[in-house]
Amino acid sequence: MELDHDSPVPLYVQLANLLRGRIERGELKGRIPATKDLAVQYEVAQGTAERSLAILREEGLIISAVGRGHFVAKRD
């Protein structure tokens, strides 16, 4: 899946939506790729990737561990 760089929807929101969908479908489990890797994969700035992960963290879909990275939160 690719992001639409011409869309009025900000790239960080598009990326958060994409990652949310992958988490909900069970395609993305365990450790989330590093923001640098997400930035390269989706052709966005690293700050854009960080903002998208912040959205998912606020929603409780992922957790962050300092020095370890971001992980999909366990569901009940």
C-alpha positions as CSV (number, residue, x, y, z in Angstrom):
1,M,0.0,0.0,0.0
2,E,1.2,3.5,-0.8
3,L,0.3,6.9,0.6
4,D,-1.2,9.6,-1.6
5,H,1.2,12.5,-1.5
6,D,-1.4,14.6,-3.4
7,S,-4.3,14.0,-1.0
8,P,-5.6,16.7,1.3
9,V,-5.3,14.2,4.2
10,P,-2.0,14.7,5.9
11,L,0.6,12.0,5.3
12,Y,0.9,11.2,9.0
13,V,-2.8,10.6,9.2
14,Q,-2.7,8.4,6.1
15,L,0.2,6.4,7.6
16,A,-1.5,6.0,10.9
17,N,-4.7,4.7,9.1
18,L,-2.6,2.3,7.1
19,L,-0.8,0.9,10.1
20,R,-4.0,0.8,12.1
21,G,-5.6,-1.3,9.4
22,R,-2.6,-3.7,9.3
23,I,-2.8,-4.1,13.1
24,E,-6.6,-4.7,13.1
25,R,-6.2,-7.3,10.4
26,G,-3.5,-9.0,12.3
27,E,-0.9,-8.3,9.6
28,L,1.3,-6.3,12.0
29,K,2.2,-8.0,15.2
30,G,4.9,-7.6,17.8
31,R,7.5,-5.0,17.1
32,I,6.6,-2.1,14.8
33,P,9.4,-1.2,12.3
34,A,11.6,1.7,13.4
35,T,10.5,5.2,12.4
36,K,13.5,5.4,10.1
37,D,12.4,2.2,8.4
38,L,8.8,3.4,8.1
39,A,10.0,6.6,6.6
40,V,12.0,4.8,3.9
41,Q,9.3,2.3,3.2
42,Y,6.5,4.8,2.8
43,E,8.6,7.7,1.4
44,V,7.9,10.2,4.2
45,A,10.0,12.2,6.6
46,Q,11.0,10.5,9.8
47,G,9.0,13.1,11.7
48,T,5.9,12.1,9.8
49,A,6.4,8.4,10.8
50,E,6.8,9.5,14.4
51,R,3.6,11.5,14.3
52,S,1.7,8.6,12.9
53,L,3.0,6.3,15.7
54,A,2.0,9.0,18.3
55,I,-1.6,8.7,17.1
56,L,-1.6,5.0,17.4
57,R,0.0,5.2,20.9
58,E,-2.7,7.7,22.0
59,E,-5.4,5.3,20.7
60,G,-3.8,2.5,22.7
61,L,-3.0,0.4,19.7
62,I,0.7,0.4,20.3
63,I,3.1,0.9,23.3
64,S,6.5,2.4,23.3
65,A,9.5,1.2,25.3
66,V,12.4,3.6,25.6
67,G,15.4,2.1,23.9
68,R,13.4,-0.9,22.6
69,G,11.0,0.5,20.1
70,H,7.2,0.4,19.5
71,F,5.1,-2.7,19.9
72,V,1.5,-3.7,19.1
73,A,-0.5,-3.6,22.3
74,K,-2.0,-6.8,23.5
75,R,-5.8,-7.0,23.1
76,D,-8.2,-8.4,25.6
